[in-house]
Amino acid sequence: MTRNIQQLFDLKGKTALVTGGSRGLGLQMAHALGEAGARIMLSSRKAEDLEQATAELQAAGIDARWIAADCGKEEDIRRLADETLERMGKVDILLNNAGASWGAPAEDHPVAAWDKVMNLNVRGYFILSQHVAKHSMIPNGGGRIINIASIAGLNGNPKEMTTIAYNTSKGAVINFTRALAAEWGKYKINVNAVCPGFFMTKMAEGLIKSMGEENMAAHAPLNRLGDDEDLKGLTLLYASDAGKHITGQWMAVDGGVSVVTGG
């Protein structure tokens, strides 16, 4: 029997691991998954932030727990995956969101900073996806992987923005998503990417304030920045059976900025 729309978006019985989930976009997306019925395991580096975020989710009636881990370090990534599987039993939805940026002119960009961004934004996504797929999704007959990329991975920057490593990493995430979707479709693992535009997060706050919030909003056809709800719909589509025939895709959630900049 064909399911109705509420049934297609229902995540009851599913378990989601959300990295970089203690604040900002990660916490917003964790809310979306939890509000649809999924159990949530949050991860980020700082236990104090995770405690606060988990309490917020629990206050909203969501089954949420946390594990502190640095997704730029392989040993932490494997510990995170193993402990999540031990405590939750499985991972149906993996949301790779942990990330870092670094601002410096390309000619002066520190190599160590380049490596830090790449290790967290690309290598970390691969190691965690591999571990979760091998030990949960493949043996359990499928799953959903959602990679957080960025509109910065779609094109170059305005000349006043100097984030060469970040842009490169997010472009890599988009093609990582495509390649993994093509290879793991046989396991019924859907792999998709979200490309957020500018949201007032801790990572983007300094840049937005320096360039002017109203000025940045004016560059978007919708004349606004992203808010605390704008990633929820796409996240739930990718995570649920409503999106079961979507894989290897990316979508910008940016108020239309990528339309006018050629993304």
N, C-alpha and C positions, 0 to 999 in steps of 0.2 A: 504493500500500500504506500502511495506517495505521502511523504511527511509534510506537515504544514510548516510554515516559516519559523514558528517558535521551536518546533522540534529540531529543525535543521541547525539552528543556532545554539541549541542546548548543549552545554559542556558537562552536565552532571556525570560523575564517574570518571572524569578525566583529571590527569595530574599535569600541572605546568611548572616548568623550571624557568625562572626569569632572572637573567643576570643584569647587573646594574639596576636592580629593582627597588632600591631604597628611596629613590626620589625621582622627580622629573618625569620624563617620558616612560621610563621603566615602571615606575609606580602607577602611572596612569594606565598603562597596558595591563599590569597585574590586576588592577581594579576591574578592567573590562573582562578579563578571563574569569576572575573570581565571581563577578556579578552574574556571569552566565552559568555558574555552577562548578567550575573547576577548583580543585585543591591547588594551592599555590606554595611553591618553595621559592623564596626570595634569596638572592645572593648579591653581595657587593663586598667591598673591602672592610667596611667599618661596622662593628657589631652594634654600636650605639644607634647609628642611623637605621640599621635593620630592625632593631627592637622597636623603634618608633614607627617605622613603616608597617611592620607586622601588626602592631597594636591598632593602627589605623584601619588596616584591612579587616582585622578581627571585629572591630567596632561596627563595621559595615556588614557583619554576618558572614564573612568569608573565612574558610578554613585555610589559614596561612601559617607558615613556619619560615625559618631562616637559617642560612649557613654563611658565615663570613669566609670569603675566598678572594684571592687576587687572580683574575682571569688573564693576567699577563704572564703567569707562572705555571708551567706545565704540571708541576706536582700539586699545586692548589686546584687546578682544573680537574685533574683525575680524582682528587679527594672529594671535591664538590659533587662530581657525578656519582661516585661510589656511595657517598653518604646519603645523597638524595635517593638513590635506588634502595638503599638499606632501610631508610626511614619511610619512604613513600610507596615502595614496591615496584614502581614503574615511572616512566616519563612519557606521556603521550604528546606533549607540546613543549618544544624547546624554543625559548625566545632569547636569541643572542643579542643583547643590548649593551653590555658593558663596553665602554669606549673611552678614548682619550683624544685630545687635540693638542696642537702646539703651534704657536704663532712665531714665525721668523722668516725673513727673506730667504728665498731658496739658496742664494749664494752663501748665506751665513748659517743655514739651518744645521744645528748640531746632529751629527750622525747618531749619537746616543739617543737623542729625542726622536729621530726617525725610527730607530729600532723599537723604542718604547711604544710609539703609536702603532707600528705594524704588528708587534707582538700581541697587543691587546685587541686591536680592531680586526685583524685578519687571522693571525696564527691561533689566537685563542678561540675564535669562532670555529675553526677547523678542528682543533683538538677536542673541544667539547661536543661538537656535532658527531664526530667519529665515535667517541666513547659512548655517548647516549644511544646512538643508532645501533652500534654493535651489541650493546648489553641490554637494550630495552626495546627499541622500536622494531628492529629487524626480527628478533625472536617473537615479538608480540604481534607481528603482522601489520605494522605501519605506524605512522605518526605524522606530526606537523613540525616543521622547523621554520621559524620566522627570524630572518636576519634584518637587523636595523642598519640600513645604509644611510644615505643622505642625498639631498639634491646637490651637495658639493661633489658627489661622485659622478655627476652627469655632465659637467662642463667645467670650464675654468672659473676663476673668481674675479670679481671687480678688483681693480689694481690696488685698492687700499687693503685688501685682505691677503695675508701671506700665510697660508695653511697648506703647503705643498704635500706634507706627509698625510695629513687628514684627508685631503681630496683624493690622493692616490689610494689610500686604504679603503675609502668608501667606493671608489670605482672597482677595486678588487672584490669587495663584498658583493657587488651586483653580479659580476661574472662568476664568482664562487657559487652564488645562488643558482645561476643557470646551469653550471656544470654539475653541481650536486643533484639538482632536480632531474637532469637527464640520466644520471647514473643510478639514482636511488628510486626512480619511479617504479622499477620492478619489485621493490619492497613495499610499495604503497606508502612511501614517505613523500609528502608534499613539501617542497622547499620554496619559499617566496620571500621577497624583500619589501620593506617599507622605506621610503626615502622622505623623511621629514624635511620640511623647510625650517623657517626660524620660529622657534618657540622660546618663551622666556624661561629657560632652564639655567641652572648654575653654570653649565659649560658655555652657554651662548650669551649670558647676561651682560658680561663685560663688553662684548662686541656690539650687542644691540644698543646698549647705553651710549657707547662711544660714537656710533653712527646715527643715533637718534631713533627712538622707537617709532615715532610717526613717519619719519623718513623711510624707514625700512618697510613699514606697512604699506606705504604709498607705492612701493615697487611691485606689490602683488595686485593682480586684477581684482581680487576681493577686498583689497585695502585693509588687510588685517594680518596679524601674526597668529600663530597657532595658540590654542588654549588648552585647558585641562580635559577637554572632551574629544578633541579632534582626531586622535589616533585610535579611539576605542572601536569605531565601526570597522575599520579595515583590519585591525588586529583580530577581532572576533570572526570576520569573514574568513581570513586565512586559517584560523585555528579550528573552525567548526566544519561540519558536513555541508554547510551552505557553500563552502569553497572547495569541495572535494575534487572538482575537476579543474582546479587552478593550480599550476605548478610552474616553477622557473620564471616567475614574473616579478616585476617591481612596479610599485606605484608611488608617485609623489603625493605627499599630503602637505601642500605648501601655499595654498591660496592662489595657485596659478602662476607662481614665480617662474617655474621651469618652462611654462608655455611661452612666456615673453623673452626668456633668455636662451631658448633653443635647446633645452634639455630633452 
